[in-house]
Amino acid sequence: MPTENAIEELRKRFNPDAARNIAATYLISIQGQNGGTWLTKIADGKCEFIAQDSNQLTFEPDCKISVTSEDLEMIMDGRLTAMTAALSGMLAIEGELGLAMQLVPIFFEGQAPFI
């Protein structure tokens, strides 16, 4: 799955009700062919993805998430849970783990949480 399609799929899956009480910034880095980095701002039930040059960040996000495009595809297809990916090191999380856990109901309703 090309990374642009993965970000578009996350946009479609965004659950504003699950994000109603969250105000956080995430840096999502997708590694591999057609990879990329996006600053993801979630606040007041809204979500914005902004393409970034990972070498030129102007501030530190609340949480950084790094995953390969292949592993993200498996998570999005439901063949791998975010929890399994995180525990096995396929999904790397830096920053507030609690914020990363909050992404599951926002984008992956029905999957188990990270812990």
Contacts in CASP RR format, 6 or more apart in sequence:
PFRMAT RR
TARGET T0000
AUTHOR 0000-0000-0000
METHOD contacts of the structure
MODEL  1
MPTENAIEELRKRFNPDAARNIAATYLISIQGQNGGTWLTKIADGKCEFI
AQDSNQLTFEPDCKISVTSEDLEMIMDGRLTAMTAALSGMLAIEGELGLA
MQLVPIFFEGQAPFI
1 9 0 8 1.000
1 69 0 8 1.000
1 72 0 8 1.000
1 73 0 8 1.000
1 76 0 8 1.000
2 34 0 8 1.000
2 69 0 8 1.000
3 30 0 8 1.000
3 34 0 8 1.000
3 35 0 8 1.000
3 36 0 8 1.000
3 69 0 8 1.000
4 34 0 8 1.000
6 30 0 8 1.000
6 69 0 8 1.000
6 72 0 8 1.000
6 73 0 8 1.000
6 76 0 8 1.000
7 38 0 8 1.000
7 49 0 8 1.000
9 76 0 8 1.000
10 49 0 8 1.000
10 76 0 8 1.000
10 107 0 8 1.000
11 47 0 8 1.000
11 49 0 8 1.000
13 107 0 8 1.000
13 108 0 8 1.000
13 109 0 8 1.000
14 47 0 8 1.000
14 106 0 8 1.000
14 107 0 8 1.000
15 105 0 8 1.000
15 106 0 8 1.000
15 107 0 8 1.000
15 109 0 8 1.000
16 45 0 8 1.000
16 46 0 8 1.000
16 47 0 8 1.000
17 45 0 8 1.000
18 102 0 8 1.000
18 105 0 8 1.000
18 106 0 8 1.000
18 109 0 8 1.000
19 42 0 8 1.000
19 45 0 8 1.000
19 46 0 8 1.000
19 47 0 8 1.000
19 106 0 8 1.000
20 44 0 8 1.000
20 45 0 8 1.000
22 42 0 8 1.000
22 43 0 8 1.000
22 45 0 8 1.000
22 99 0 8 1.000
22 102 0 8 1.000
22 106 0 8 1.000
23 42 0 8 1.000
23 43 0 8 1.000
23 44 0 8 1.000
24 41 0 8 1.000
24 42 0 8 1.000
24 43 0 8 1.000
24 62 0 8 1.000
24 63 0 8 1.000
24 96 0 8 1.000
24 99 0 8 1.000
24 102 0 8 1.000
25 39 0 8 1.000
25 40 0 8 1.000
25 41 0 8 1.000
25 42 0 8 1.000
25 61 0 8 1.000
25 62 0 8 1.000
25 63 0 8 1.000
26 39 0 8 1.000
26 40 0 8 1.000
26 42 0 8 1.000
26 61 0 8 1.000
26 62 0 8 1.000
26 63 0 8 1.000
26 64 0 8 1.000
26 65 0 8 1.000
26 99 0 8 1.000
26 100 0 8 1.000
26 103 0 8 1.000
27 37 0 8 1.000
27 38 0 8 1.000
27 39 0 8 1.000
27 40 0 8 1.000
27 52 0 8 1.000
27 54 0 8 1.000
27 57 0 8 1.000
27 61 0 8 1.000
27 63 0 8 1.000
27 64 0 8 1.000
27 65 0 8 1.000
28 37 0 8 1.000
28 38 0 8 1.000
28 40 0 8 1.000
28 49 0 8 1.000
28 65 0 8 1.000
28 66 0 8 1.000
28 67 0 8 1.000
29 36 0 8 1.000
29 37 0 8 1.000
29 54 0 8 1.000
29 64 0 8 1.000
29 65 0 8 1.000
29 66 0 8 1.000
29 67 0 8 1.000
30 36 0 8 1.000
30 37 0 8 1.000
30 38 0 8 1.000
30 66 0 8 1.000
30 67 0 8 1.000
30 68 0 8 1.000
30 69 0 8 1.000
30 72 0 8 1.000
31 66 0 8 1.000
31 67 0 8 1.000
31 68 0 8 1.000
31 69 0 8 1.000
32 68 0 8 1.000
32 69 0 8 1.000
32 70 0 8 1.000
33 69 0 8 1.000
34 69 0 8 1.000
35 69 0 8 1.000
36 51 0 8 1.000
36 52 0 8 1.000
36 54 0 8 1.000
37 51 0 8 1.000
37 52 0 8 1.000
37 53 0 8 1.000
37 54 0 8 1.000
38 49 0 8 1.000
38 50 0 8 1.000
38 51 0 8 1.000
38 52 0 8 1.000
39 49 0 8 1.000
39 50 0 8 1.000
39 52 0 8 1.000
39 57 0 8 1.000
39 61 0 8 1.000
40 47 0 8 1.000
40 48 0 8 1.000
40 49 0 8 1.000
40 50 0 8 1.000
41 47 0 8 1.000
41 48 0 8 1.000
41 50 0 8 1.000
42 106 0 8 1.000
47 106 0 8 1.000
62 95 0 8 1.000
62 96 0 8 1.000
62 99 0 8 1.000
63 93 0 8 1.000
63 94 0 8 1.000
63 95 0 8 1.000
63 96 0 8 1.000
63 98 0 8 1.000
63 99 0 8 1.000
63 100 0 8 1.000
64 92 0 8 1.000
64 93 0 8 1.000
64 94 0 8 1.000
64 95 0 8 1.000
65 91 0 8 1.000
65 92 0 8 1.000
65 93 0 8 1.000
65 94 0 8 1.000
65 100 0 8 1.000
65 103 0 8 1.000
66 91 0 8 1.000
66 92 0 8 1.000
66 94 0 8 1.000
67 75 0 8 1.000
67 85 0 8 1.000
67 90 0 8 1.000
67 91 0 8 1.000
67 92 0 8 1.000
68 90 0 8 1.000
71 80 0 8 1.000
71 85 0 8 1.000
71 90 0 8 1.000
71 91 0 8 1.000
74 80 0 8 1.000
74 85 0 8 1.000
75 81 0 8 1.000
75 82 0 8 1.000
75 85 0 8 1.000
75 91 0 8 1.000
75 108 0 8 1.000
75 111 0 8 1.000
76 108 0 8 1.000
78 111 0 8 1.000
80 90 0 8 1.000
81 111 0 8 1.000
81 112 0 8 1.000
82 91 0 8 1.000
82 103 0 8 1.000
82 104 0 8 1.000
82 108 0 8 1.000
82 111 0 8 1.000
82 112 0 8 1.000
82 113 0 8 1.000
82 114 0 8 1.000
83 104 0 8 1.000
83 111 0 8 1.000
83 112 0 8 1.000
83 113 0 8 1.000
83 114 0 8 1.000
83 115 0 8 1.000
84 90 0 8 1.000
85 91 0 8 1.000
86 93 0 8 1.000
86 100 0 8 1.000
86 114 0 8 1.000
87 114 0 8 1.000
93 100 0 8 1.000
93 114 0 8 1.000
97 114 0 8 1.000
97 115 0 8 1.000
98 114 0 8 1.000
100 114 0 8 1.000
101 113 0 8 1.000
101 114 0 8 1.000
101 115 0 8 1.000
104 110 0 8 1.000
104 111 0 8 1.000
104 112 0 8 1.000
104 113 0 8 1.000
104 114 0 8 1.000
105 113 0 8 1.000
END
